């Protein structure tokens, strides 16, 4: 069902206008969505169709997102796409705003055609207006990214300015560097020596191997290994492991093989002999990788299996000429990955007013603050997708 953004709060010019402006994600033609993703001004693996459609179909608390979509000169050329939900659904605030739908990964930068970026961004803002929204709220957007830049330019042409509600820095990797040189510069000789000692101790349980599953035929068993590892640790004790919720399990089992079919997902696994001790899911979009989740066997925790896997993943990505950078999609100040990946991405939540001199925007901003938005942002940065 299309989320017409809490009809009691959002009142478009007509229901017909809102229906045209806000459509189900499933109504977007997958081929056009994939083509737009190839032309996107900024990569976002979490808004690839195979991922986001699976999230919206079954994932816990993320079902049924709608879409703001824009077509260019031809009705068959999709040039802009942003999955959204209402402010009511996001935070139970009955005011006329739309919020970017969270795709499980912590990045909501919309897909904007690089060839017509201003036209596409302007169209997305106009679609939100037609849906009756007075503001568009982007959660976890790359503040210095090209998608945000296009939207900011489009706002500026309308005499409007975005408002940053909160921000933080998270780890990223410059994969154009030599992997061993990068790790040596990041961790230093003493720390690497200690990690090699731990790796030798881990090897007492079996020969160490680092495996990359990327083909659809091999990625399904690798995914099941990952799911078991994730559930065996603290996420399992807290009840937040993917496999512990039927909707989450269905989403990940649908999304990962589908993305593997287009070489946009791989699962990396560290083994001691035949025993998987750590595994991670990595998405790929254009020249960027996205480190989605990590699972480890807590029985081997004293050997730092998550760090060992990340060292191998770093070398793997740096050796791949098709990858220029990697987004950890981790929380701010993440204790495991921050010392290893020393690049930083500015990520924030942004309120975009859609009308000039509109007092409703002030009400929306005040309501978010009163709702404890700053505290909620900090909590999400610490807890969401902790690896």
N, C-alpha and C positions, 0 to 999 in steps of 0.2 A: 504494500500500500504506500502511496506517496505521502510523505510527511509534509503536510501543508503548514508546517511550522505553528502548530497549536492555533487552530482557527479562531479561538477566542482572543488571541493576542495579535496575530498578524491578519490584517484586513486588506488584501490586494484590491485593485480596481474592480476586479471580478474574479470569481472562482475559475473561470475559463482562462484568464491571464495567468493565474497562479499555476494552474495545471500545465500550461505551456512552459512556464519558467522553471518549474520544479518537477522533475520526472523521476521515476524509479531508475536506479542504477541498471537494472536488468533491461531497460528499454534502449540503452546505449549499444549500438552495434559493435560487437567485439573487435571486428577487423578495423573499424575506424578508430576505436580506442587504442588498439595496438599501434596503429600508424601514427596517431598523435604522440604516443609515448616515445616513438623513435625520433620525432621532431621536437620533443619537449625542450624548452629553454634551460631547464634544470632537471636532473634525474631525481626520481623518487620511486624506489623499488616497491614501496608500500601502496602506491596508487596504480601499479600495473593491474590490468583487468583480471588476470588469473588470481591475484592475491586479494584485491579489494572485493571482488564479487564473492569469493569464498568467505571472507570476513562478514560481509553484509548478509550472507545467507544463513549462517549458523553461529557465529562467534558470540560468546557470552557478552551481553549488554551492548552489542554492536550490530544487531540485526536490523535490516530495513532502512538503510541510509538512502537518501535521495540524491539527485545530481543537479547542479547548475551546469549547463552545457551550452557551448557556442559553436555554431557552424560558420564557415567563411563564405566566400563567393558562391560556392556550390553547397547545396544542402547535404552532400555526401562527404564533405571535408570537415571533420571535427577539428576545431582549433583551440578549444578551451574546455577543461573539465575539472569540477571541484565537487567531490562528495560532501554532503552536508546533512545536518539534523537541525531541529529547532532549538532555540535557547531554552525553551520549556523542557524539552527532552534531555538536553545536556545537563542543566542544573536546576530544573523546576522553577525557572524564573519566567513569569508570564508577560514577557515584553517582546516586541516584534524584531527579532534578530535571528540570523542563521549562524551556525557554528560548523566549522569543518569536522567531518566525521572522522573519528579516530580509527586508523586502520590496523590497530594492534601494535605496529611499530611506531616509534615516536618521531614521525615526520609527516606533516600534513601540507607540504608545499604543493599547490595545485599543478596540474599539467597545462602548460601554456605553449602554444606553437611558437618556436623561435623565429619563424619567418614573418609572423604577423603578431608579435607579442603584445603590442599596445592595443591593437584591435581586439585580440582575444581577452586581455585583462579588462578592457572597457566593457566587453560583452558580458563577462562574468558578473561584474558589478551591476550592470543593467538587469541581468536576469534576477539577481537578488532583489533589486527594487521592484521588479514586476511580480515577484512572489510576495511582496508586501513587507519585506524587511527594511528596517531603518538603519541597521548595522550588520556588518559581516565580521565574524570573529574567527580568526585563524589561530588554531592551537598548534604548538610545536612546529613553527615555520622557521626556515633558515633565514635569519634576519638580513644577512648579507647576500642571500642567494638571488639568482636572476629572476625567479618567479616573483619574489617579494618586490624586487626592483621594478618589474613590469606593472604590478598592481599599484605601487606607490606612484609611478609616473601617471597611470590612468587616473588615480585619485587627484593628483595635482592638477591635471587638465580640467577637472571639475571644481577646482578651488577647494579641495578637501585634503586633510592630512591624517595619516594613521596614528593611532595611539598605542604604544607598546605597554602592555599590561604587566609583563614580567619577562625575565630573560635569564639564561644561564649559559655557561660554556660546557661543551662536551668534547670528548676525545675524537680525533680523526687521524687518518694516516695518509701521508704523502707517499703513494706507492710508486712514484717515479724514481725513488732513491734505491740504492743497493740495500737489500734487506739486512744483511749482517752488519753493514756499516751503520745503518739506522739504529739497529738494536744496541750496538756497542755505544753509540752516542747517547742513546736514551737511558740505558741501564748501567753502563760503566763496567769495567773489567771485573771488579769484585762481585757485583751482583750476578753477572753472567757466569762466573766461576761457581758460585753457590747453586745456581740453577742447573749447571752441568752436573754438579755433584748429586743433586736430587734426581736428575734424569738417570744417572748411573745406578742409583739405588732403586729407582722404579724398574730398571731393566733386569733387576734380580728376579722380577716376577714374570719375565718374558721379554723377548726382543721387542724394542720400541719401533712402532711404525706409524706413519702419518698418511692417512688415506683420504682421498677426495672422491666423493660420489657425485657425479654430475649427470649421468645418463638416467633416463626415466626407469630403465630396467634395474639399476643398482641403487637408486635413491630411496626406494620404498623400504627395503630392509634397513638402510642406514637411518632413515627417519624413525623407525620403530626402536632402534638402539638409542637414538637421541631421546625419544619420549620416555623410555625406561630410565635412562640416566637422570633426566630432569626430575622425574617423580621420585627418585631414590634419595634426593637431597632435601635441603631446607624448604624448597618450593612444595615438595610433596607433603612435608609436615605441616605447612601452612595451608595446604589445600588449593594452591594456585597453579600447579603444574598443568600443562595443556591437556594431558591425557585424563585428568581427573574430572573434566567437564565434557559431556557428550558433544556439545556444540563446538567447543574449542578443538576437540580431537577431530571432529568432522571437517572443520575449516582447514586445519593444518594438513590433514591427509588428502584434502582436495587441492590445496594451493601448491604445495611443494612439488608433487609430480607434474602438475600442469606447467609450472614455471620451468621445470627441468626440460620439458619438451622444447622450449625455446631458448635453452642455455642461459636461463636467468636465475637459477638457484642451484646451490651445491651444499652438500653436508660434509663437513670435515670431521674426521674421527682420529683420535690418538689411542693406540692400543699398546698394551703390554702383553706380548704373546697374542692370544686370541681374545683377550678381555678388553672391551672398550672402557677406557678410564675417563675420557672427556670427548664431547662432541659439540659442534656448533652448526647453526643454520646461517647461511650467507646468501643474500639476494644480490643480483646484479642488474643494473640498469644503465645503459650507455657505458660510460667509462668509470662508473662508480660502483663500489661494493657496499653492502649494508650488513653489518654483523647483528643479526636479529636476536639470537638467544644462545646461551651456553649451558650445557649440562655436564656434571661431573659425577664420578663415583666417589662418594665421601670416604670410602674405605682407604682410598689412596691420597687423601687430602694432604698428608705431610710431605708429599712429593710435588705439590703445586701443579696438579694436572691441568687446571684451567689456564694457568700461565704458560705451561709447556705447549699446550695446544695453540695459544695465541702467538707464541714465538714462531711456531711452524706456519701458522696462517699468515703472519706478517711476511715471512720469506716467500710463501706461495703467491701472495698478491703482488709483492714487489717484483717477482720474476715474470709476471704476466703482463705483456706489453699492452693488452687491451684495457687494463685497469690503471687509472691515474690516481685515484684516491679512494679511501674507505671511510665510511661514517660508522662509528661505534654504535650509534643510537642508544648509548648508555646514559645513565643518570650523571648529573654534575658530580665532579669529584669522585668518580668511581675508583675504588681503591685498587682494583686489579688492572684495568686497562689504561688508566690515566698515565702511569709511569712508563708504559710501553709505547703507546701512541701519543706523541707529544704535540701534534697539531690540535687546534681547537676550532670548533664551529659555534657561532653564536646562534642559539635557538630561543625563540620567544613566542609569546601569545600576543596577538595584535588585534585591536578593535579598529575596524574601518567604517567610518561614518558614510552613509550613502546619500545624505541630503545636507545641504548647507543650512547653517543656523537652525538646526533642529533640536529642540529641547529634549526630545525622546532619547537621543543619543546620550545625553548627560544622565538621564535616568538609567539607561542600560549600564553605563559605566559605573554609576554609583551602586546599582544593584549588585554588580559583580563584586565590587569591593566589600559591600555589606555582607555578601554571601561568603565571605572569607576566601575570596579568589586567590589572594597572595599566598595564604597558608596552603590552599589546595594545590597551587602550582609548585610550591616548595616540596610538599609531600609527594606529589607525582614525580618530581625530579629525583627524589630519593628512592622511591619504591617501585615505580613502573619499569618493568623490563630489567630489573636488577639481575645481573649475570653472575 
